[in-house]
Amino acid sequence: MTQTPIAHADQYKDGWFTELSALWPGQGLSIQYDEILFQERSKLQDVAVLSTKAFGTTLVLDGVIQCTERDEFAYQEMIAHLPLCALETPPTRVLVVGGGDGGVLRELCRYPSIKELHIAEIDAMVPEVSKRFFPKMAVGFSDPRVTLNICDGIKFVSDAEEGYYDAIVVDSSDPVGPAEVLFEEPFFRALHRAVRPGGIVCTQAESVWLHLDIIKALAGMCARVFEGGSVSYAYTTIPTYPSGQIGMMLCAKARPVQGASADADGPLDPRVPRQAPADAVAGLDAGPLRYYDAALHRAAFALPRFAAEALAESLTFAPGA
């Protein structure tokens, strides 16, 4: 092993890194590492890259695992393709808020209809570290349709033209510290304004095993903001995220004429896949899809009974119906 950790040293011991947080008290995920490949303090957070035995190269921000070579696709594919495939018409303009590792961008590049793909990432160090240590994940940055903006994502969304985007993906960290505002109502009202009627906002929405109260409050707030549209919760499994599961909140803005789609009489139902991502991208080494397909799209919205009951008042469609 090389290097002594310069931050969060209590999480590194005898060649093992343990992820600890007040958001999942009384537990921690430990992974064995061979080497600390990179560690620096950006203007906003501690950034580390580990070489691990079980999960390959691993990105850690402020002591919390963000992605690993082994399982990142389970999250990136689902948070990107659930909203994009649910759209009634092929997307042309899409925004990513956060997502500086580039994984969501890689997946969005699978849609040839997209003409403008914007990303608003607050920390310039994250894309640079990802390009250096996660080239297969950061490949989307080389797509000519992509514009990288190093800026405050909230301001970027607030300044966007009304109804400009077909879809917005918010790839945020947990609701603590700087990311807390990304779970608050003013930001969601800005998202609602920036997405077109019939468009979809999809945001990282925590785990039903650990954060059901947070998810319930988020769903209730989204139901107020996206009045006349729809609010749905889906999830994916991923070994290195707390509890092995992470959710997404999908909010569809009301269409000009409800029932305009042949497959719906009311608000847009994101449980129905209508588009399809390409398995290969011309000129881009994105690799094939490894997690998402249409069957998994539908299944992702089926919730266990305890979660379905807790969220029933705020979700537009009965989970599993």
N, C-alpha and C positions, 0 to 999 in steps of 0.2 A: 504494500500500500504506500501511496505517496501523499504528502501534505497532511497537515493538521487542520481540522475545520476552524475557520476564523469566525464563524457565526453559528448560533444554535448548537454549540459544542456538546450540550447535554444530550443531544439526540444521536450522537456518534459515540459508539463504545465497542472496542474489541472487534472492529471490522463490520459492525452492524449499524445501520441507520434505522431509527425508530421515529415514525411520524406521530407526533403528539399535538393535540389541540383541545381547547376548551369546548369546541363544537362536538367532539366525541370523547367526553370524559370517561376515564376508567378503562381505556383501551388504546392500543397503538399498533400500527402495522410495522413490522421489522423486516428489512431486507438486507442481505449480506452484500457488501460492496468490496471490490478489489482496489479501487482507486478513485480519488476525487480528481476528476479531469479538469474541473474549472470551478472557481469560486471568487466572486467579486460582489461588491455592494454597488448597485446602480443608484440613481438619484432617489429611487422609490422603495427598493426592496433588496433582500439578499438573494443572489442567484447562484445556484450550484448545479453541477452536472456530475453524476456518479456513474461509474462502470460497475454494474451489479451482476451477480452470478445468475440469478433467476430471470431477471427482466431486462437485461441489456442496459443500454445507455438510458439514464433516468434524469429528468429535469425536476429540480426542487426549487421552489420559490418561497422564501420566508419559512423554511422548514416544512413545507407541505408539498407532497408529490403532485406534479402537474401532468406528467405523461411519461411513459416508458416505451421503449422500442417494441416490447412484446405485445402490449395490449392497447396501445393508443387508438388503433383503428376502431375498436368497439364503441368508443365515445365519439370520435370525429365523424365517423360515417353516420351515426344515428342523429346527432344534433344538426348535421347538415342536410341529410336526405329526408328526414321526417317532414320538415316544413317545405322543402323544395318540391318533393314528390306530391305533396298534398295540394299544390296550387292547381287551379283550373286551367290556366294557360301557361305555356313555357316562360320561365323568368327571363328578364332582360337586364334588370338592375338589382344588385344584391349588396347588402352591407354586412360586414362582420364587425362587431364591437368587442375588443379584446382579441383573443386568439392569436397572440403574437408568435406562437410556436409554428403557425402555418398549417396545422393539420386540417382545420376547417376549410381554409382556402383550397388546399389540395382536392378536397372532396367537391367543393363548389365548381372547380374547374371542369368537372365531368359533364357540365351542362353547356352544350354548344350554343344554345340560344342566348346565353348571358353575354352582353356587350360591355357592361361596366361592373366591375367587382371591386368594391372599396373596403378597406380595412382601417379601423381607427384603433390604434394600440397606444397606450399611454407610456410604455417603457421601451425605449429604443434598444436597450440591451437584449431583450428577449428575442426579437427576430434575428439579431446578429448571432447570438449564441445558438439558436436553432439552426441557422444556415451552416454553422460550423460543425455542430455535433449531431444534428438530426437532418441530414440532407434529404432523406426520403420523405420526411414529413414537411420540410420547408420548400419542397419543389414548387409549390403553388406560387411562391413569390416571383418566379421567373415567367409566369404567364403574362403576356402583354396586356391582357384585360385588367390586370390587378393594379390598383393604386394604393400604396401604403402611406397612411397618414399617421405620423407620430404626434399624438394630441390627446386631449381630454375627450373621451368617447361621448360623455354626456353633452358637452358643448357641440361636438360634431353633429350629433343627432338633432339637437335643438336648432342648429343653424341650417339643417337640411331643408330643401324645398318640400312643401307639403305634398304628401302622396307620391314621393319620388321613387321609392323602392318597392319592388315586388315582394321582397322578403328581407328581414333583418335577423341575423343570428347573433345573440349575445353570449359569447363564450367567456363568462366571468368566473373569477375565483369565488371562494365562499364569502358570505355576507358579514365580513368583519373588516375593520380597517378601511382602506381606500375603496374596496369593492362594495361596501355596505350601501352606498347611494345607488348602486345598480339594481337594488331590490326595492327601491322606494317609489312611491306613486308619481312624483314629478318626472322621473326618468321614463316611466311607462307611458305617461301622457305624451311625452316627446316622441317616443317610439310610435305610438298610435297615430300621431300627426304625420310622421315621416313615411309611414307605409301606405300604400294605395288601398282603396276599398277592395276587399277580397284578398288582400295580401296577408302575410303571416309573419308574426314575430315569434321567435323561438329562443328561449333563454334557459341556461343551466338552472336546475331547480332542485338540487339537493337529493337526499335519500329518505324514503318513507320510513326506514328503520331507525334513523337518527334525528330527523328534522321535520317530523310531521306537523308540528305547530308552525314552523316557518313556512312550509308548503301550503298549509291551510290559509294562513294570512296572505300569502302571495296570490293564491288562487282567488280569494275573495276580492283583493284589490284589483286583479286583472279583470274580474267579472264586472266591476264598476267602470273601469276604463274602457273596456272593449264591449260596451253595452250595444246590443243588437248584433254582435258578432258571436264568436264562440271561444271557450276556454277549455283546454284539454291538457291532461298530464300523461306523459309516457315515460318509459325508463329503459335503460340498457344495463347489462351486467359487465363489470370490468374489475378484475382482481385487485388492482392497486388503488382503487378509490375506497374511502371508508364504507364499510359494510358490504363491499363488493358490488355496489349498485349505485347508479346516479340517474336522476330524473331530468326531464325537460318540460317546461310549460310552453304550450303552443297556443297562441292567441291570434285568432283570425278576425280581421277588421270587417265590419258589416259591409256587405255588397250593396251597390246602388239599388238593385232589385233582388230581394231575397227569393231564392228558388230559381235563380237564373240558370243554374247548372241542372243538367238533366238528371243528376243523381241525388238531388236534394230539394226539399221543399222549404227549408229554413236556412239558418246560418251554415257557413261552410264547415263541413265535417272533415277534419284533418286525418281521421282514421282511415280514410279512403285514399290509396295511392293512385295518382292520376298521371304523373310524369315518371320518367325512368332515367337514372343516371347512367352515363356511358361507362362501360367496363375498362375502356382504354381512351386516353386523351392524346390526340395527335400532337407530336412535338413535345410531349411532357411525360416524363417517366413517373407517372402516378401509381403504376401497378394496378392489379385488378381489385375489385371489391372483395372484402374478406368477411364482412359481417352482415351488411344490409341486404335485404331483398323484400319483395312485396308482401310475402307471408309474415315476415318478422315485423314489417311496418304495422300491419293490422294487430298483431299480437302484442306490440309494445304498449298499447293503451289498455290492456286488460290488467286490472289491479287486484291485489289480494283484498279479501273482504274488509279487513280492518282499515286499509287505506281508502278503499272505495266509499266506505261509510263516513269516514272523517271528512272527505272532500266532496261528498254528494251535493251539498248545498251550493257549491261554487262552480262545479264542472257542468258544462252545457249538456253533455251526453253521458248517459249512465255507463260507467266503465264496464266493458265486456258485452254491452248490449249490441 
